[in-house]
Every structure is written in structure tokens, then in C-alpha cells.
Amino acid sequence: MSEASRKRAVVTGACSGIGLEVARALAARGWDLCVCSEREDRLRSAANELRAQHGASVDEVVLDLTVVANAKALYDRATEDGRRVDALVLNAGFFFFGEVADADPSRAERMLSLHVVVPSLLCTYFARDFRELRAGNVLIVSSISAFRDFPGIAHYASSKKYLRAFAASLRCELAVYDVGVTCLLPGATATALYDRDVVPVELATRLGVMMPAERVAREGVEAMLRKDAECIPGAFNRVVTGSIGWVPQGAIDALRKWGPWLKKP
Ligand SMILES: NC(=O)c1ccc[n+]([C@@H]2O[C@H](COP(=O)([O-])OP(=O)(O)OC[C@H]3O[C@@H](n4cnc5c(N)ncnc54)[C@H](OP(=O)(O)O)[C@@H]3O)[C@@H](O)[C@H]2O)c1
């Protein structure tokens, strides 16, 4: 493929987990990349691997995307010298569990910036270019936690709910310009999102409770390229999301009251 005909994607949170697998899947299809994460050493080794394995041209952008001003900084770096971007993958995220009343306010603020404010601003910057080009793809990584409200994950799941709703509106706006917007809604996936001292990730993967990140990413990339509206990887997760609305609120309240995970009222 000639340099000019190669497509190029921006992937946030590309140094591990689902984001790294999305970058690998795109590079394997002949895409070039602009990868962004916070930790320089891990991003560098991911970028080197993508270059060595797939011959991709990879730009590394080390930024803390909990800082709102860094949305514009990433856009500027990704498009400097007039470089074209064909796809935007908004994947960077982190997780914490606990009551809202116990949350570290600065941690909660960083999560809301990373999951809500910065992805929204990145969509504004890149959507202007995609609209002008009459081409482009956006893949927004939400979560199946967006389908029902549970105690202990109020900040996380509500931010993922926002991303799902935002993706649906943006999709409707951009479809008339031939720009695709896809929301990826993974269930439990074996990545560094979980503290392995607390969550038995290997066992959960062997039992099929957690999916490998590679499969989640592959299904997400295929859905993005088909311009699907949403992608829920895994039959089990599709059954869960289809039926979770039927669980009575009383059962969730009882779980909160009697489950060992949160403080008792
Ligand atoms: N794993 C699951 O079960 C699951 C389920 C549903 C949805 N998701 C979503 O999938 C996405 C990817 O998570 P993952 O499971 O692949 O976990 P992961 O392996 O921990 O990857 C998270 C990525 O986000 C980046 N990131 C975190 N904070 C950042 C910051 N402040 N600035 C820039 N980059 C930052 C990380 O880079 P650094 O290491 O450099 O910080 C890393 O590359 C998240 O949005 C998550 O909510 C995951």
C-alpha cells in the first residue's frame, strides 16, 4: 500500500488492554497510527511493537487525558503538518469501586474529565474534519455497565452511560456526511483495568466470565469499519444486556443491602 493511500487512526489508551488490541487490529489491516497514553515507557514499547510487527508508521503522543486542555493538544499533535486522520478511537479509561460518599473527589473529577469531557471535545475537533472530508469513523468505548444502574460504580457507569448516549446523537448528526460512529460496549474483559490482587482475572478468563481483550477489540474494529451503531462483544454479554432491564429494582437494592461489597446502611 502506498504511503498516501494508507489510512491513519488516533487511538487513546493504546498502551495496554483493549486500546492496544485495537491498534494491533488496525495495524494488521495496513493502517498507520497516532497512539496516545499517559505512561511514556509503555506507550513507546507498544509503538515499537506495532512498527516491528506490522510496518506501521506510528506517532506517539504522551498526554494525561484527564487534563481537559489536552484534548486540543492531542488534536493538534495528530493533525500537525496537515496529516489526515481517518478514524478516532476513544478508549482511555480507568475504574474504581465504592460508595459515592467515600470517593476521592480528585479521582472522581479525573474520571469524569477522562470519560466525559475530553472524549466529547475530541469528537468536536475531529468531527469538523470528518464532516469536511465526508468520510471518517469514530469508535467510542463505553461498557455494558451503561445498561443498568448499580451501587458502587456510580461515577464509572454513569460516565459510560453518557458515552453511549453521546455516541448515538453524534452518529445521527454525522451519518448524513457518511461519517460512521460506533459505540463499543464490552463486558468484563481481561485487562489491567482490574487490580489482579482483588479480581481473579486469569481464572475468570478460563471460566469464560471475562473475554480476551484481543477478541473485544477485533469485534469493535469490525463493527466500526461496517459503521454499525453498537457492538456488544460476546453472546453472554448480549443476553445480559438484553435481560438486565427486567431485573426488579428490589433485587438490586437487596444486593446493595446484603452483599459484602459495600458498607451497610
Ligand atoms: N476491562 C473491562 O472489563 C472493560 C469493560 C468495559 C469497558 N472497558 C473500557 O475499556 C477501555 C479500556 O480499558 P482496558 O480494560 O483496556 O484497561 P487498561 O488495560 O487499563 O487500559 C486503559 C488505557 O487507558 C489509558 N489511560 C488511563 N488513564 C489515562 C490518562 N489519564 N491519560 C491517557 N491515557 C490514560 C491507559 O494508559 P496508561 O497506562 O498510560 O495510563 C491505558 O492505555 C476503558 O475505557 C474501560 O472503561 C473495559
The ligand as a Gaussian input file, in Angstrom:
#p B3LYP/6-31G(d) Opt

LIG

0 1
 N      -11.731000      -4.326000      31.084000
 C      -13.067000      -4.313000      31.152000
 O      -13.698000      -5.210000      31.764000
 C      -13.839000      -3.236000      30.457000
 C      -15.238000      -3.406000      30.314000
 C      -15.975000      -2.397000      29.696000
 C      -15.333000      -1.257000      29.235000
 N      -13.979000      -1.113000      29.389000
 C      -13.369000       0.129000      28.927000
 O      -12.336000      -0.154000      28.002000
 C      -11.428000       0.946000      27.993000
 C      -10.012000       0.409000      28.016000
 O       -9.765000      -0.209000      29.276000
 P       -8.960000      -1.577000      29.429000
 O       -9.904000      -2.547000      30.035000
 O       -8.276000      -1.930000      28.174000
 O       -7.944000      -1.192000      30.594000
 P       -6.370000      -0.856000      30.585000
 O       -5.596000      -2.011000      30.050000
 O       -6.081000      -0.368000      31.958000
 O       -6.236000       0.336000      29.534000
 C       -6.580000       1.655000      29.843000
 C       -5.836000       2.570000      28.896000
 O       -6.268000       3.914000      29.173000
 C       -5.113000       4.722000      29.346000
 N       -5.324000       5.805000      30.297000
 C       -5.778000       5.707000      31.569000
 N       -5.743000       6.911000      32.159000
 C       -5.260000       7.778000      31.227000
 C       -4.984000       9.164000      31.225000
 N       -5.178000       9.908000      32.322000
 N       -4.499000       9.745000      30.102000
 C       -4.254000       8.993000      28.990000
 N       -4.494000       7.673000      28.932000
 C       -4.985000       7.073000      30.038000
 C       -4.053000       3.778000      29.891000
 O       -2.776000       4.329000      29.654000
 P       -1.694000       4.495000      30.859000
 O       -1.395000       3.092000      31.325000
 O       -0.588000       5.216000      30.206000
 O       -2.395000       5.311000      31.927000
 C       -4.313000       2.516000      29.095000
 O       -3.675000       2.569000      27.853000
 C      -11.779000       1.823000      29.195000
 O      -12.482000       2.961000      28.750000
 C      -12.685000       0.931000      30.019000
 O      -13.605000       1.670000      30.788000
 C      -13.224000      -2.080000      29.971000

